[in-house]
Amino acid sequence: MLLNSPMKFNHILSFWAFTALISLICSCREQHESGLASYAVNANVRVGVAAAPGDERREQIVIREFNAISSEGEFLWQVIHPAPDTWDFTGADKFIDFAEQHNLYTTLTHFVWDQKDEWSQVPQWVHDINDPDELKSVMRQHIRTITQRYGNKLKRWITVNEPFDYYNSTALYKNHFYKVLGESYIEDVFRIASEEAPESELWLNEIFTETNPTRSEALVQLATDLVSDGVPIDGVGLQGHLFSGDPDTELVENTMRQLGALGLKVAITELDAPVGIGLPDRLTIQAKRMASMVRVCLAVPECISITWWGVDDGVSWIDWILGPGLSPLLFDEHLRPKPAYFSVRDELKNGRP
């Protein structure tokens, strides 16, 4: 009888649609209210994680806890553009689709990262280019192709990653781009990125600034020079790999404030805190270290985001570089929140001073 009454049938369809919408809204609200992101919004900071979609259990943590996501390998040059006429967008497409579906702010890593042979993410065919004009043309075509595919879905590019020599904190590492384009290659990279990816924020990113004042000073000076020369740079990331123990929070805060005074945004971009296997109360110590980094960010108005470099201890680059068992992240290998998670949550709850 109902099916013979179009008006009643339409009312039922409308009711079903309304109910489904309310259910979806409630589901999204529950996710945000139960995760770190809800407290981060109140603290006026984004919380992100480096993660590749594909594992449903980890995806659920990302969706529940974070409102930003950083690519790991999907946009690295040797992955997405391994040969002059070869492109592989498989991982990048999945990453962007996942971020868009769940309204996650995207950070892409990296446009240029060419630090030593064992770390370089630039393919050999690019290293074979020795003509400055040809190299600039290839760089331009590379980022233009990616931008044309994804448009304004690319929120932030780590435009130059780790420009300083790992073993000499005051010297730029003489990578291939330095050798071909000269000492001003960083300026060239930013200008090309600005022209070809005009809707993306462009960031400089550096490691070992949490305990090394010489390196931090050199980073501030580099940023100062770029700003003085009118280079289109939006922000500077301090990675936050706490390899050597407690961070020097006074140094981190001072570095952030100096960068902020230049008119730049700042962020913690790759936070993790490995702790020795035999260290007593190791997870409590780790919790204090991570909380202190969050507290510093919240103390500096220009600090806009905190990103963890991985979801859980079961999958971490730390295992590869330092060995297994150092438990560097917020969730353990069984995806359970650790003391660090709760210490971070408490700092976000407290908000900015």
N, C-alpha and C positions, 0 to 999 in steps of 0.2 A: 504493500500500500504506500509506503514511504517513497519507493522508487517511482511510483506513478505521480508523485507530487514534486515537480521541479523546484518549487520554492523551498519545500522542506528538505529536499536532497541538497540544495545549495547551502542551506543553513548548516546541515551536518558537515558538508565539506569545509565550510568556513570554520566551524568549531574545531574540526580535526586539524586544520592548518594552524589555527590560533594555539591549540594545545601543543602542537609540535614546536612552534616558535618559542612558546614559554619554556618548554622543556630544554630547548637548545640554549636559550639565554641563561636559564638556571644552571645548566651544566657548565657553561663557560664561566659563570660567576663563581661556581664552586671551585673550579680549577684555579682561578686567580686568587680567590680568598684563602685558599689553603696553601698557597705557595709563596716563595720569596718575593715574587713579582708584586704581590699586593702590598707588601710593606715597602718595597722599593719605590712604588708609585707615590706613596705618601711621603717618602724621603726625597722625592724629586731626583731619582737616579734610576738608570736602567740596570738590570742584572741580566747577564748573558752567559752563554756557554758555547764552547767550540764542540760541535757535534755533527756527525754525518747521519742523515736519516736512513732507516733501513732495519733497525732493531726496534721492534714495537715496545719492548719494556723501557728502553732508554728514551724513546720518543715520548712516552707518557710522562716521564720525569721532566723532559724539556718543556712540554706543553704546560704542565702543572706549575713548574717552579720559576720559569724564566720568561722574559718578554723581549729577548734579543738572542741572536745566534750568529756565531762566527764560522766561516768555512774553515775546514782543515786542509784537505788536499785538492778540493774540487776546482779551485781557480788558480792553483799553482801553474806556472807557465808550462812546465814539462808535462803536466797532466792534460791541460785543456788545449794546448797548442804545441804538440811534440815535434812537429815537422812543418816546414814552411806552408804547405798546402793541406795540412791535416789538422782537423779540429775534433775534439771529443767533448761534447756537452752533456754526456750521460749523467755524471755526478753533479754537475752544476745545475742541470734542469731539475733533478730531484731535490737538491738543496733549496733552490728558489721556490719551487712548488710547495715544499713543506713550510717554508718561512711565510709564504703568502697565505697559505691555508690557515695558519695559526697566528697570523698577525704579529710575526716576530721581526724585529728590526735587524737588518742584515749588515754584517761586516765581512768584507772579502779580503782574503789573504792569499797572496800579496801581488802587487803589480811588479815591483822590482825587489827581489831578495837574492843576492848573489854573494854569499859570504863563504869563502873557501870552497874547495872542490867537494868536500864531503857534505856540505850543507847547501850548496847552490841548487836552486830550483829552476835554473835557466837551462834550456836544452843546448846541446852542443852546436846545433845549427846557428843559434844566436851568438854563441861564443866565437863562431867562425867569421862573424862580420867585423871587419876592421875599419870600414869607412864610416865616419860620423854621420853623414847625411843618410846613408842606408840604414844605420842602426836606429836613428830617430824615426825614419819612415816605418820601419818594422814595429817599433814600439807603438807608434801612432795607430797603425793598422790593427795591432793586437788588441789594444784597449777599445778601439772603435768597434770592432767586430763584437766584442762582449757586450758593450753598451747598447749597440743596436738590437741585440737579441733580448736583453732584459730591461732596458730603459730605466725608469725611476724605481724599479725594484732593488737597485743597487744603492743602498743607503750610504755606506761608508766603505772606502777603499783604504787599506793599509798601503799607501802609495810607495813608500820606501821603508823597508824593514831592515833593522840592524845595520845602520851605515858605518858604525865604528868598529875598528878591529877588535876582535875578542881579547887580544893580549896586549893591546896598547889603547888605553881608554881615551886618549886625546887625538888619535889619528884616525882619519877615515880609512876604511879598508879599501885597498886598491883593487877593486873587483873589475870585471870586464868593462862595465859602463864607465867607471873612472878612467880606465886606461884608454878607452876610445874617445870619450867625450870630454875628459878633463875633470879637474877638481869641482867644477860647477855642475856635474852631471845631475845632482839631486835637484837643482833648480830646473834643469831641462825636463826631468821626469815629472815634476809637479806641473809644469806649464803644459806639457803634452796631455797629462791626465785631465787637467782643468778644461782644456779645449775639447777633448773627446768624451769626457764623462762629466758634463757640466752640472748634472743633478746630484752627483755624489759628493759627500764630504771626503776630503783628502787629508790623510794623516801620516805622520812620521811615527815610527815605532822603534823602541830600543830596549835592550836587555841589560841586566846587571846594574840598574840604577838604584836599587833598594838599599845597597850597602856601600857603594863606591862613589864617594863625593867627587872624585876627579872625573869620572864618566858622566855623572849628573851635570857637572859644571860645563863639560864639553857639549852635552846635549842642549843645554839652555843657550849656550853661545851659538850653536848651529841654528837653532830655532830663531834666535835674535837676528842673525844674519839673513835668514830667509825672509823674515818679516820686513826687515829694513830694505831689502831689495825688491819688495813688492811681489814676492812669490805667493801664489794662491794656495796657502796651507791653512787648514781649518783646525787641526788639533795635533796633539802629541800624546802617544801612548807609552806608559811605563808598564813593561810586561808583567812583572810581579812573580817571576819564578824564584821562590824562596829557597834556593839551593843551600845557602850558607847559614841558615838558621834564622834568628830573629831579624826582621827588617829594621833599618834605622828609620823609624817613623818621623823623626824630626827632619831628617834629610829628605824623605819622600814628600813631606808636606811643604818644605821650603822649595823643592824643585817644582812641585805643582803650582805653588803661588807665583814663582817667577815666570813660569810659562803662561799662567793665567794673566799676569800683568802685561804680557805682550798682545793680549786680545785673543789668545788661543784657548780652545777647549782642551781638557786633559782627561785621561781615563786610565784605569788599570785594565790591561787588555788580555793578559794570559796568566791569570793567577793560579798557582798551585803551591803546595807546601809539603814536599817530601820530608818524612821524619825517620830517623834511624830505627832499625828493627829492634835493637836492644835498649833504646832510650826509655827510661822509666816515665810513666805517665805521658807517653808519646802523643796520644790523641788529644789529651788536654793541652799540651804544649802547642800542638798544631792548631787547635781551636783558638788559642790566644793569638797566634801569629796571623791567622786569617782575619780574625776580628779586628786586629790592630790596623790592617790594611784597609778594611772597610771603613773604620772609624776615621782614618786619615782622609779618605776620599770624601766622606760626608762633611768633613771640616773645611773643605775647600770648595767654594761655590762653583768654580769652573770645572770641577770633576763631575762628569755627566754619566759615567757608566763603569761597571765592574764586570769583567768577564772571566769565567773559570775555564782553564784549558783542559776540558774534558768533563764528562758526566760523573764517572765513578772510577774507583781504583782498579776495576777489572780491565779497563782499557785506557792506558795512559802512555804517553811518549816517554815518561820518566823511566818506565821499565826498560826501554831500549837504551837510554843514555846512561842511567845510573844503576840499573838492575831492579829486579822485582822486589815486592814486599815493602815499599816505602810509603804506600798509602797516601798519595798526594792530594786527594780530592774530597769533595763534600759528602759523597756517598761511597760505601764500601763495595767490595766486589759482588755482594749479594743485593746491591741497590738499596741498602738501608742507610738512612741518614746517620751521620756521625756527629760527635760533639762539635766539630767545626761547623756543621750545618746550623745547629741551634745557636751557636755563638754569633754567627753571621746574621741569623734571623733576628736575634735580640738587638744587634747594632742597627739593623734596618728599622726595627720597631721604634728605637729611640729617635731615629731621624737625624736631621741636621741640627747642630747647635744653634 
